Amino acid sequence: MLFNMLSDSGALNAVQGEHDNFLVLVSWLVALAASYAGLDIIKLVRKGSNPAWRLGWLCAGASAMGLGVWSMHFIGMHAYQLDFPVSHAPALTLISIVPAMLGSFIAMVVLSSDKPPHRALLLSGVGLGVGIGLMHYSGMAAMRMPAELHHSLTLFLLSLLVAVSLGIACVYAYRLCQHEWGLKRSRTCALIAALCFSTAVCGMHYSAMQAAWFVPTPDAVTPSVSPASHWIIYLIGGVAVLTALLALVATRVQRRLHDSERHEYMTQTRLLEVISALQDSVILLDEQARIRLCNAAFERLVGLSSKQLEGMSVSQLDYAEDRRSISQHVRQALEKKGEWSGMITALNANGETFPAWLSVSRVTYADSDDRDYVALLSDRSKEQQAQERIRHLAYHDILTELPNRRALQERLAELGASKTLTHPYAFLALFDIDRFKVLNDSLGQDIGDELLRQLGGRLQQWSEAEWLVARLDGNEFALVGTLASHEALSAEQEAMRLIDEIVASLTADYLLRGHPYPCQLNVGVLIFQPLDREPTPQLFKRAGLALLEAKRQRDGKPSLFHQAQEDELEERLTLERELQHAIDHNELCLYLQPQVDADSQVIGAEALIRWQHPERGMISPGRFIPIAEETGLILPLGHWVLQEGCRLLSEWRHTPALQGLQLSLNVSVRQFQQPDFADQVLSVIQQHDAPPERLTLELTESLLLSDPEGTIKKMQQLQNVGVSFALDDFGTGYSSLAYLKVLPLDTLKIDIAFVRDLALGMQATPIAATIIALAQSLGLRVVAEGVETDDQRLVLSQLGCHVYQGFLFGRPGTAAAFSSAIVKNDAADHANFAQ
């Protein structure tokens, strides 16, 4: 059919047909589906690395788009209804699909590239539009009908312009969306571009149909509409849509396969990268112990590359000392358990050894019968160094770098556990720097630390193969070692001779801040037999007792442990425990010793505490009072005495012969120094309803040295209610006469040490006379203690002392015996007076 241009449609009686709107919509949907399927393939093309696959998918996409354009055109032609029959030439109709495919192919090639230039995008859009136009007009040229086809030039050019413009818009729309969103939203890009493309195809087609005019021939007849033509339309449209769907399905499948392959590749790649990044050596071996894979750490370890190592047997590598033995143990363990692990001494490429942890495990694959083995070699040098450092800190002193108490304890335990010890005797010496706190406080802790370091260095020089020097804590050091002697006496002599030499070297002057510093040591020494296997704490305790004795002596001479020291300690601990029990279970009692005047009349008594032990019998206060002072039991003990004394006074007030007596109670320094001591006394007096004017509290001179102002305040508080005070053992302490003048005292007691020698005419007489004169000048009463002979009483009387206490007038006795004797004497006096 010739291509004719029409200038005047009325002159030739040209006619146009009418469109079926439903088929027009169907044609547009077919074009949209086909173009979307084709454009969606671009993502696969961009991802593909194989040129053949890329070309194949380009052809598939172009075919889908070309088939869609051709199907849209064919459906649109059947939607165009004329008044005469129309048919199509088969060959030319099929050839008309080629321009659409070529135009689509060009556009897809450009869009699948990474960064196409604007010129390429413009040309691909023009090519797409031209292909659509050529497809349309070649398809119309295939029409066979009893009419001549003419075209309106204006609309013809407009249709081509629409095709080219919308083709360019389609290309740029896809490119802009792709640039904005990338591959993540490629489907949206394809849909937007497909909308432009389908609009371009439909716009061009229906613009071109408006440009077409038909001039019927005279023999043209009215066509008979056949339903089969509609079925052909639906068949072609269905085939086009099905092709598009198949293309989409194939795209999805290919994408899944591509993603799966990519994921698998990424997994393998990342796994290799992770293995390579590990600091530990990783090796994959086959069943013949040949290397299949290794990481960079193993390459550095053996000094070979992975290519050199691949396929090499592990037996060819010097990876560890005694590798043959290790390989044999690993092989046997893998056959039995499938795994092996343990510490080895590994070798690096330079032949240097280092500790390492080797673990080998069997690898079983789920999809294969092959069995590989993975080995992990971990360098433990840093861990071992850290462990050694921790162990060093655990067994050494930080300041002096000497072994510490823990190391010494283990050394003593080793001596006891040794079965090959050739020396039957050993010694443990403890060294304590005398007056070290004074040095620290006066010169500073840094100087004290320097002295400790220097002394530790000197002591370390005495350390031998079987000797151990240690710093225990603070300023205390220790030395343990064996002795060559085989007899106890010679072992003691040998040990003391060695200790004397050591002490001589340790006490030589030290240079501290450029000045010499003399150092004196207290040393306690224990000789023991390691084979006796005595507990280590027992050894330390005995050496500590010897050191304690050296501190007491403070003569710089080493003190050797004797069993009596331990016995004394155990005795003191036993007494302490039993004294607590005695206080809690009322095993104590008060003995009273009478105080008499010049006429030998009892005017009062001093309460003396006694301990009636259920097993030991009567225990002297000289044994348990010092223990009570050291342990703090003196407080509950003193409170018990106060309670019992006030109870007696409360009982005496109901007996005429006793109600006028004065009762003296001894108060310890620690008890009196309690902030609420005065309140305690007042509370006990009130509790027992005791007459406070009959209570005398005896204080010692040492109390005045600690807190004279607080002492005076408490004394005045109690004196205000009638309690009197006596200063006990006057003259034996360090009383200040200034304090003595202001103290609210009532009585001075002359100590027994001055009373004992009065009858001998020694210096005791003038001292006693001075004390009596001083008391009289201060208006104080004087009581002489320890009066045992009548001569002593006579001298005291001549000196002006008329109150006495001692064996001459009565020994201490129970409160009941004292009370009974006073009552009897009073009754006898009344009987004599009645006669």
C-alpha positions in Angstrom: 0.0 0.0 0.0 1.4 3.4 -1.1 2.1 6.0 1.5 -0.1 9.0 0.5 -0.4 12.5 2.1 -3.9 14.0 2.3 -4.4 17.7 1.8 -8.3 17.8 1.7 -10.3 14.9 3.1 -13.6 16.2 1.8 -12.5 16.2 -1.8 -11.8 12.5 -1.8 -14.7 11.5 0.4 -12.2 10.1 2.9 -13.5 8.5 6.0 -12.1 7.5 9.5 -13.1 4.7 11.8 -14.2 4.7 15.4 -12.3 3.1 18.4 -13.6 0.5 20.9 -12.8 2.1 24.3 -12.5 -1.2 26.1 -10.0 -2.5 23.6 -8.1 0.8 23.8 -7.7 0.2 27.6 -6.6 -3.3 27.0 -4.0 -2.2 24.5 -2.5 0.3 27.0 -2.4 -2.4 29.8 -0.6 -4.8 27.5 1.9 -2.1 26.7 2.4 -1.3 30.4 2.9 -4.9 31.4 5.3 -5.6 28.6 7.4 -2.5 29.1 7.6 -3.0 32.9 8.8 -6.6 32.3 11.4 -5.4 29.9 12.7 -2.5 32.0 12.8 -4.7 35.2 15.3 -6.9 33.5 17.8 -4.0 33.4 18.7 -4.7 37.1 19.8 -8.2 36.2 21.8 -6.8 33.3 23.6 -4.4 35.5 24.4 -7.0 38.1 25.6 -9.6 35.6 29.3 -10.1 35.2 29.1 -12.6 32.3 28.9 -10.8 28.9 26.8 -13.7 27.4 24.3 -13.5 30.3 24.1 -9.7 29.9 23.4 -10.0 26.2 20.9 -12.7 26.7 18.9 -10.7 29.3 19.2 -7.6 27.0 17.6 -9.6 24.2 15.0 -11.0 26.4 14.0 -7.6 27.8 14.0 -6.0 24.3 11.9 -8.9 23.0 9.4 -8.5 25.8 9.1 -4.7 25.2 9.0 -5.1 21.4 6.3 -7.8 21.7 4.3 -5.6 24.0 4.5 -2.6 21.6 3.6 -4.8 18.7 0.7 -6.4 20.6 -0.6 -3.0 21.6 -0.5 -1.9 18.0 -2.3 -5.0 16.8 -5.0 -4.7 19.5 -5.3 -1.0 18.8 -5.8 -1.8 15.0 -8.6 -4.2 15.8 -10.1 -1.6 18.2 -10.3 0.7 15.2 -13.6 -0.1 13.4 -14.1 0.8 9.6 -17.1 0.4 7.3 -15.3 -2.0 5.1 -13.3 -5.2 5.7 -9.6 -5.0 6.7 -6.9 -7.6 6.8 -3.1 -7.7 7.3 -0.3 -9.0 5.2 1.4 -11.7 7.5 5.0 -11.1 6.5 5.0 -7.4 6.8 3.0 -7.6 10.0 5.6 -9.8 11.6 8.4 -7.7 10.3 6.9 -4.6 12.0 7.9 -6.0 15.4 11.6 -5.6 14.5 11.9 -1.8 14.9 10.2 -1.9 18.3 12.7 -4.6 19.5 15.6 -2.7 18.2 14.5 0.6 19.8 13.9 -1.2 23.1 17.3 -2.9 22.9 19.2 0.4 22.3 17.4 2.0 25.3 18.1 -1.0 27.6 21.8 -1.1 26.6 22.2 2.6 27.6 20.2 2.3 30.8 22.1 -0.8 32.0 25.4 1.1 31.9 26.7 2.7 35.1 27.0 6.3 34.1 25.7 6.9 30.6 26.3 10.4 29.2 23.4 12.7 28.3 24.1 12.3 24.7 23.7 8.5 24.9 20.5 9.0 26.9 19.1 11.4 24.3 20.0 9.2 21.4 18.5 6.1 23.1 15.3 8.0 23.7 15.1 9.1 20.1 15.9 5.6 18.9 13.1 4.2 21.2 10.6 6.7 19.7 11.7 6.1 16.1 11.4 2.3 16.7 7.9 2.8 18.0 7.0 5.0 15.0 8.5 2.6 12.4 6.7 -0.3 14.0 3.4 1.5 13.8 3.7 2.8 10.3 5.1 -0.5 8.9 2.2 -2.3 10.6 -0.3 0.1 9.0 1.4 -0.5 5.7 0.6 -4.2 6.1 -3.2 -3.4 6.0 -5.2 -4.9 3.2 -8.6 -3.3 2.5 -10.9 -1.9 -0.3 -9.7 1.6 0.3 -6.7 3.9 0.0 -4.8 5.0 3.1 -3.9 8.7 3.3 -2.2 10.6 6.2 -2.6 14.1 7.5 0.9 15.6 7.4 0.4 17.6 10.5 -0.9 14.8 12.6 1.7 12.4 11.1 4.5 14.7 12.2 2.8 15.1 15.6 2.6 11.4 16.1 6.3 11.0 15.5 7.1 13.9 17.8 5.0 12.3 20.5 6.8 9.0 20.1 10.2 10.6 20.2 9.4 13.0 23.1 7.8 10.3 25.3 10.7 7.9 24.4 13.2 10.5 25.7 11.0 11.1 28.8 10.9 7.3 29.4 14.7 7.0 29.3 15.3 10.0 31.5 12.5 9.0 34.0 14.2 5.6 34.5 17.6 7.1 34.8 16.6 9.8 37.3 14.7 7.4 39.5 17.7 5.0 39.3 20.1 7.8 40.3 17.9 8.9 43.2 17.0 5.4 44.6 19.7 3.1 43.1 19.1 -0.6 42.8 17.2 -1.0 46.0 14.0 0.4 44.4 14.6 -0.7 40.8 11.0 -2.0 40.5 9.7 1.5 41.2 12.1 2.9 38.6 10.9 0.3 36.1 7.2 1.1 36.9 7.6 4.9 36.4 9.5 4.4 33.2 7.0 1.8 32.0 4.2 4.3 32.5 6.1 6.8 30.3 6.8 4.1 27.7 3.3 2.8 27.5 2.0 6.3 27.3 4.5 7.0 24.5 3.4 3.9 22.6 -0.3 4.6 23.0 0.1 8.3 22.4 2.0 7.7 19.2 -0.4 5.0 18.0 -3.6 6.9 18.6 -2.1 10.2 17.3 -1.1 8.3 14.2 -4.6 6.8 13.8 -6.0 10.3 13.9 -3.7 11.2 11.1 -5.0 8.2 9.0 -7.8 8.7 6.4 -9.3 6.0 4.3 -10.8 6.5 0.7 -13.1 3.5 -0.1 -13.1 2.0 -3.6 -16.4 1.6 -5.4 -16.6 -2.1 -4.8 -16.2 -1.7 -1.0 -18.9 -3.5 1.0 -20.0 -3.4 4.6 -18.0 -6.0 6.6 -19.7 -8.6 8.6 -18.3 -8.5 12.2 -17.0 -11.9 13.2 -16.7 -12.8 16.9 -13.5 -14.6 16.0 -11.7 -11.3 15.5 -12.2 -10.5 19.2 -10.8 -13.9 20.2 -7.7 -13.1 18.1 -7.4 -9.8 20.0 -7.6 -11.5 23.3 -5.3 -14.2 22.3 -2.6 -11.8 21.1 -3.0 -9.7 24.2 -2.9 -12.7 26.5 0.2 -14.0 24.7 1.9 -10.6 25.2 0.9 -10.4 28.8 1.9 -14.0 29.4 5.2 -13.3 27.8 5.7 -10.3 30.1 4.7 -12.4 33.1 7.1 -15.1 32.1 9.8 -12.5 31.7 9.1 -11.2 35.2 9.1 -14.7 36.7 12.4 -15.5 35.0 13.7 -12.2 36.3 12.7 -13.0 39.8 14.2 -16.5 39.6 17.4 -15.2 38.1 17.6 -12.6 40.8 17.1 -15.2 43.5 19.8 -17.3 42.0 22.1 -14.3 41.6 21.4 -13.2 45.2 22.0 -16.8 46.4 25.3 -17.0 44.5 26.3 -13.6 45.7 25.4 -14.4 49.3 27.3 -17.7 49.1 30.3 -15.8 47.5 30.0 -13.1 50.1 29.8 -15.7 52.9 32.9 -17.5 51.7 34.7 -14.2 51.1 33.8 -12.9 54.5 34.6 -16.1 56.2 38.1 -16.0 54.6 38.5 -12.4 55.6 37.4 -13.2 59.1 39.8 -16.1 59.3 42.6 -13.9 57.9 41.9 -11.2 60.5 42.3 -13.6 63.4 45.5 -13.3 65.4 45.5 -17.0 66.0 46.7 -19.4 63.4 43.9 -21.3 61.6 44.7 -24.3 59.3 42.2 -26.6 57.4 43.7 -30.0 56.8 42.5 -33.0 54.8 42.5 -36.6 56.0 46.2 -36.9 54.9 47.1 -33.9 57.1 47.7 -31.8 54.0 47.0 -28.1 54.2 43.9 -27.0 52.3 43.5 -23.5 53.7 45.4 -21.3 56.2 45.2 -17.7 57.4 47.7 -14.9 57.4 48.7 -15.6 61.1 49.9 -19.1 60.2 51.8 -17.7 57.1 53.7 -15.4 59.4 54.3 -18.1 61.9 56.0 -20.5 59.4 57.3 -17.8 57.0 55.6 -19.2 53.9 52.8 -18.0 51.7 49.4 -19.7 51.5 50.2 -20.8 47.9 53.4 -22.4 49.1 51.6 -24.1 52.0 48.6 -25.4 50.1 48.9 -29.1 49.6 51.9 -29.4 51.9 51.8 -31.9 54.7 52.0 -30.7 58.3 54.8 -33.2 59.0 57.0 -31.1 56.7 56.7 -28.0 58.9 58.7 -27.3 62.1 55.7 -25.9 63.9 56.6 -27.2 67.4 59.3 -28.9 69.4 58.9 -32.6 69.4 56.3 -32.3 66.6 56.4 -36.1 65.9 55.3 -37.0 69.4 52.6 -34.3 69.2 51.4 -35.4 65.8 51.1 -39.0 67.1 49.1 -38.0 70.2 46.8 -35.8 68.0 46.2 -38.6 65.5 45.3 -41.1 68.2 42.9 -38.6 69.9 41.2 -37.8 66.6 40.6 -41.4 65.9 39.0 -42.0 69.3 37.3 -38.7 70.1 37.5 -36.6 67.0 39.3 -33.8 68.8 42.5 -32.9 70.7 43.8 -29.9 72.6 46.7 -29.0 74.8 49.6 -26.7 75.5 52.7 -27.1 73.2 56.0 -25.3 72.8 55.6 -23.8 69.3 58.3 -22.6 66.9 58.1 -19.5 64.7 59.9 -18.9 61.4 63.1 -17.8 63.3 63.2 -20.9 65.4 62.2 -19.1 68.6 60.0 -21.0 71.0 56.8 -19.7 72.6 54.0 -21.3 74.6 50.9 -22.0 72.5 47.5 -23.7 72.8 46.8 -26.2 70.0 43.3 -27.6 69.4 42.4 -29.9 66.5 38.8 -30.9 65.6 37.2 -33.1 63.0 35.0 -31.3 60.4 32.0 -33.3 59.1 30.1 -31.9 56.1 26.3 -32.4 55.8 26.4 -32.7 52.0 29.5 -34.8 51.6 31.3 -37.8 53.0 34.6 -35.9 53.0 36.2 -35.2 56.4 38.6 -32.4 57.1 40.3 -31.2 60.2 40.6 -27.7 61.5 43.5 -26.7 63.7 43.7 -23.6 65.9 47.1 -22.5 67.2 46.9 -19.7 69.8 50.0 -17.8 71.1 49.8 -17.8 74.9 53.0 -15.8 75.5 51.2 -12.8 76.9 49.0 -14.9 79.0 51.9 -16.8 80.4 53.8 -13.6 81.1 50.7 -12.2 82.8 50.3 -15.4 84.8 54.0 -15.2 85.8 53.6 -11.6 86.8 50.5 -12.4 88.8 52.3 -15.3 90.5 55.3 -13.0 91.2 53.0 -10.4 92.8 51.2 -13.1 94.8 54.5 -14.4 96.2 56.6 -11.3 96.4 56.6 -8.0 98.3 56.2 -5.0 95.9 58.4 -2.6 97.8 61.5 -4.8 98.4 60.9 -7.5 95.7 61.5 -10.1 98.5 59.3 -13.2 98.9 56.3 -12.5 101.0 54.5 -14.3 103.9 52.8 -16.7 101.5 56.0 -17.7 99.9 57.6 -18.3 103.3 54.6 -20.4 104.4 55.0 -22.6 101.4 58.7 -22.9 101.9 58.1 -24.1 105.5 55.5 -26.6 104.2 58.1 -27.9 101.7 60.6 -28.4 104.4 58.1 -30.5 106.3 57.1 -32.5 103.3 60.6 -33.2 102.0 61.6 -36.9 102.2 65.2 -36.3 101.2 66.1 -33.6 103.8 69.6 -34.2 105.1 69.5 -31.6 107.8 67.4 -32.5 110.9 67.2 -29.0 112.3 66.1 -25.7 110.8 65.5 -22.2 112.1 63.0 -19.4 111.6 64.1 -15.9 112.5 61.8 -12.9 112.6 63.4 -9.4 112.4 61.6 -6.3 113.6 63.0 -2.8 113.1 62.9 -1.0 116.5 61.3 2.4 116.6 60.4 2.3 112.9 57.2 4.3 113.5 59.3 7.1 114.9 61.4 7.1 111.8 58.3 7.2 109.5 56.6 10.0 111.5 59.8 12.1 111.8 61.4 11.7 108.4 58.5 10.6 106.2 57.2 7.4 104.8 59.5 7.6 101.7 62.6 7.4 104.0 61.0 4.5 105.9 60.5 2.7 102.6 64.1 3.4 101.6 65.3 1.8 104.8 63.1 -1.2 104.2 64.5 -1.6 100.7 68.1 -1.3 101.9 67.6 -3.7 104.8 65.8 -6.2 102.4 68.8 -6.0 100.1 71.3 -6.7 102.9 69.1 -9.6 104.1 68.9 -11.0 100.6 72.6 -11.4 100.6 72.3 -14.1 103.3 69.9 -16.2 101.2 71.3 -19.5 100.1 70.1 -22.6 98.2 68.0 -23.9 101.1 67.4 -20.5 102.8 64.6 -18.1 102.1 64.4 -14.4 103.0 60.9 -12.8 103.1 59.2 -9.5 104.1 56.1 -10.4 106.1 54.5 -7.0 106.6 55.3 -3.5 107.7 58.8 -3.5 109.2 59.0 -7.3 109.9 61.2 -9.6 107.9 61.9 -13.3 108.2 64.7 -15.8 107.3 64.2 -19.5 107.2 66.9 -22.1 106.6 68.5 -25.4 107.5 71.2 -26.0 110.0 74.2 -28.4 109.6 74.1 -29.6 113.3 72.5 -32.9 114.2 72.0 -32.2 117.9 69.6 -29.7 119.6 72.2 -27.9 121.6 74.7 -27.5 118.8 71.9 -26.5 116.5 70.9 -23.7 118.9 74.5 -22.5 119.1 74.9 -22.6 115.3 71.7 -20.7 114.8 72.5 -18.0 117.3 76.0 -17.6 115.8 74.5 -17.1 112.4 71.8 -14.7 113.6 74.5 -12.7 115.4 76.4 -12.3 112.2 73.3 -11.4 110.3 72.2 -8.9 112.8 75.6 -7.3 112.8 75.4 -6.8 109.1 71.8 -5.5 109.2 72.4 -3.0 112.0 75.4 -1.3 110.4 74.5 2.3 109.6 72.3 3.0 106.6 72.7 6.1 104.4 69.4 7.9 104.2 69.3 11.3 102.5 73.0 11.5 102.8 73.0 10.9 106.5 73.9 7.7 108.4 71.1 6.1 110.3 71.7 3.5 113.0 69.2 0.7 112.9 68.4 -1.5 115.9 66.5 -4.8 115.4 64.4 -7.0 117.6 65.0 -10.6 116.6 63.1 -13.8 117.6 64.5 -17.2 116.7 62.8 -20.6 116.6 64.8 -23.8 116.2 62.6 -26.7 114.9 62.8 -30.0 113.3 61.1 -30.0 109.8 60.5 -33.8 110.0 58.2 -33.2 112.9 55.8 -31.6 110.4 54.5 -29.0 112.8 51.8 -26.7 111.2 53.2 -23.6 109.7 51.0 -21.3 111.9 52.4 -23.0 114.9 55.9 -22.2 113.8 55.0 -18.6 113.1 53.4 -18.3 116.6 56.4 -19.6 118.4 58.8 -17.4 116.4 56.5 -14.5 117.1 56.6 -15.2 120.9 60.4 -15.1 120.8 60.2 -11.8 118.9 57.8 -10.5 121.5 60.2 -11.4 124.2 63.0 -9.5 122.3 60.8 -6.5 122.1 60.2 -6.6 125.8 63.9 -6.8 126.5 64.9 -4.2 123.9 68.5 -4.9 124.3 69.2 -5.7 120.7 70.0 -9.3 121.5 68.2 -12.1 119.6 65.7 -14.0 121.7 65.4 -17.8 121.4 62.1 -19.4 121.7 61.5 -21.6 124.8 58.5 -23.7 125.5 57.8 -21.8 128.7 56.9 -18.8 126.5 54.2 -20.7 124.7 53.0 -22.3 128.0 52.7 -18.8 129.5 50.8 -17.5 126.5 48.4 -20.5 126.6 48.0 -19.9 130.3 47.1 -16.2 129.7 44.6 -17.1 127.0 43.0 -19.7 129.2 42.8 -17.2 132.1 41.3 -14.6 129.8 38.6 -17.0 128.6 37.9 -18.3 132.1 37.9 -14.7 133.6 35.2 -13.8 131.1 33.2 -16.9 132.2 33.8 -16.0 135.9 32.4 -12.5 135.4 29.4 -13.8 133.6 28.7 -16.6 136.1 29.4 -14.8 139.4 32.6 -16.7 140.4 34.2 -13.5 141.8 33.9 -12.3 145.3 35.0 -9.3 147.4 37.3 -9.7 150.4 37.4 -6.9 152.9 40.5 -5.8 154.8 39.8 -3.6 157.8 41.0 -0.1 158.3 41.5 1.0 162.0 42.1 4.2 163.9 44.6 4.9 166.7 42.5 3.0 169.1 42.4 0.0 166.8 38.7 0.5 166.2 37.5 -0.6 162.8 36.4 2.5 160.9 36.1 1.0 157.4 37.5 -1.5 155.0 39.1 -1.8 151.6 37.3 -4.2 149.1 39.8 -6.5 147.4 38.6 -8.7 144.5 39.2 -12.4 144.6 38.5 -15.2 142.1 37.5 -18.5 143.5 38.1 -20.8 140.5 36.0 -24.0 140.6 39.1 -26.1 139.6 42.1 -24.0 140.3 41.0 -22.7 143.7 41.7 -19.2 144.7 43.5 -17.2 142.0 45.6 -14.2 143.0 44.6 -10.8 141.7 48.2 -10.4 140.6 47.6 -13.0 137.9 44.3 -12.0 136.5 44.2 -8.2 137.0 47.0 -7.5 134.4 45.2 -9.8 131.9 41.9 -7.9 132.5 43.8 -4.6 131.9 45.2 -5.8 128.6 42.1 -7.3 127.2 39.5 -4.7 128.3 37.9 -7.1 130.8 38.8 -4.6 133.5 35.7 -2.6 132.6 33.1 -5.3 133.3 35.3 -6.4 136.2 35.3 -2.9 137.7 31.6 -2.5 137.2 31.0 -5.7 139.1 33.1 -4.5 142.0 31.1 -1.2 142.0 27.8 -3.1 142.0 28.9 -5.5 144.8 30.4 -2.7 146.9 27.2 -0.6 146.8 25.2 -3.7 147.6 27.2 -4.2 150.8 26.8 -0.6 151.8 23.0 -1.0 151.3 23.0 -4.0 153.6 25.2 -2.3 156.2 22.9 0.6 156.6 20.4 -1.7 158.3 23.0 -3.0 160.8 23.9 -0.4 163.6 27.4 -1.9 164.0 28.1 -1.5 160.3 26.2 1.5 159.1 29.0 3.9 160.1 31.8 2.1 158.3 33.6 3.5 155.2 34.0 1.2 152.2 36.9 1.8 149.8 36.7 0.5 146.2 39.6 0.5 143.7 38.9 2.1 140.3 41.2 1.4 137.3 42.4 4.2 135.0 40.5 2.7 132.0 37.3 2.5 134.0 37.5 6.0 135.3 38.3 7.4 131.8 34.9 6.3 130.5 33.0 9.4 129.6 29.9 8.3 131.6 31.8 6.9 134.6 30.2 9.4 137.0 26.7 8.6 135.7 27.5 4.9 136.1 28.4 5.3 139.8 25.3 7.5 140.5 23.1 4.9 138.8 24.5 2.0 140.8 24.2 4.0 144.1 20.6 4.7 143.3 19.9 1.1 142.2 21.0 -0.3 145.6 20.0 2.7 147.7 23.5 2.9 149.1 24.7 5.9 151.2 27.1 7.8 149.0 28.9 9.4 152.0 30.1 5.9 153.0 31.7 5.2 149.6 35.3 5.9 148.9 36.8 5.5 145.4 40.6 4.9 145.4 42.4 6.3 142.3 46.0 5.8 141.2 48.6 8.5 140.4 48.8 7.5 136.7 45.2 8.8 136.2 46.4 12.3 136.7 48.7 12.2 133.7 46.1 11.3 131.1 43.3 13.9 131.6 43.6 16.0 134.8 40.8 18.4 133.9 38.4 15.6 133.1 39.4 13.8 136.2 38.7 16.8 138.4 35.3 17.3 136.8 34.1 13.8 137.4 35.5 13.8 141.0 33.6 17.0 141.8 30.4 15.6 140.2 30.5 12.6 142.6 31.8 14.5 145.6 28.8 16.7 145.3 26.6 13.7 146.3 28.9 12.6 149.2 31.4 10.2 147.5 34.9 10.6 148.8 38.2 10.0 147.0 41.6 8.5 148.1 44.8 8.6 146.2 46.3 5.1 146.4 50.0 4.1 146.5 51.0 7.8 146.8 54.7 8.3 146.3 55.3 5.5 143.8 54.1 7.4 140.7 54.7 10.7 139.1 52.1 12.9 140.7 52.4 16.6 140.2 52.0 18.6 143.4 50.2 21.3 141.4 47.5 18.8 140.4 47.5 17.3 143.9 46.6 20.8 145.3 43.5 21.2 143.1 42.2 17.6 143.2 39.1 17.1 145.3 40.8 14.4 147.4 39.9 13.3 150.9 42.6 10.8 151.7 46.3 9.9 150.8 47.4 6.3 151.2 51.1 5.7 152.0 52.3 2.8 149.8 53.4 -0.4 151.5 56.9 0.1 150.0 57.5 2.9 152.5 55.8 1.3 155.4 57.7 -1.9 155.2 61.1 -0.3 156.0 60.0 2.1 158.7 61.2 0.1 161.7 64.6 -0.4 160.1 65.5 3.2 160.4 66.2 3.6 156.7 65.2 6.5 154.3 61.6 5.3 154.4 60.9 7.2 157.6 61.7 10.7 156.2 59.7 9.9 153.1 56.7 8.8 155.1 57.1 11.9 157.3 57.1 14.1 154.2 53.9 12.4 152.9 52.1 12.8 156.2 53.2 16.4 156.5 52.0 17.2 153.0 48.7 15.5 153.6 48.1 17.4 156.8 49.0 20.7 155.0 46.4 20.0 152.4 43.8 18.9 155.0 43.8 15.3 153.9 43.4 12.2 156.0 46.4 9.7 155.8 46.0 5.9 155.7 49.1 3.7 155.9 48.9 0.4 154.0 50.8 -2.8 154.8 51.2 -2.3 158.5 52.3 -5.7 159.7 54.2 -4.9 163.0 53.5 -2.9 166.1 56.8 -1.1 165.6 55.6 0.2 162.2 52.4 1.4 163.7 54.3 3.2 166.5 56.5 5.0 164.1 53.5 6.0 162.0 51.7 7.3 165.0 54.7 9.4 166.0 54.8 10.8 162.5 51.1 11.8 162.8 49.4 9.0 160.9 46.6 7.5 162.9 44.7 5.3 160.4 46.2 1.9 159.5 45.5 -1.0 157.2 47.5 -4.3 157.2 48.0 -7.8 158.6 48.6 -6.4 162.1 44.9 -5.6 162.3 43.4 -8.2 160.1 43.9 -10.2 156.9 41.4 -9.8 154.0 38.4 -12.0 154.5 35.0 -12.5 153.0 32.3 -9.9 153.5 30.3 -12.2 155.6 33.2 -12.9 157.9 34.1 -9.2 158.2 30.5 -8.3 159.0 30.2 -11.1 161.6 33.4 -10.0 163.3 32.3 -6.4 163.5 28.9 -7.3 164.9 30.5 -9.6 167.5 33.0 -7.0 168.6 30.3 -4.4 168.9 28.2 -6.8 171.1 31.2 -7.6 173.3 31.9 -3.9 173.7 28.3 -3.2 174.7 28.5 -6.2 177.2 31.7 -4.8 178.8 30.2 -1.4 179.0 27.1 -2.8 180.7 29.2 -4.5 183.4 
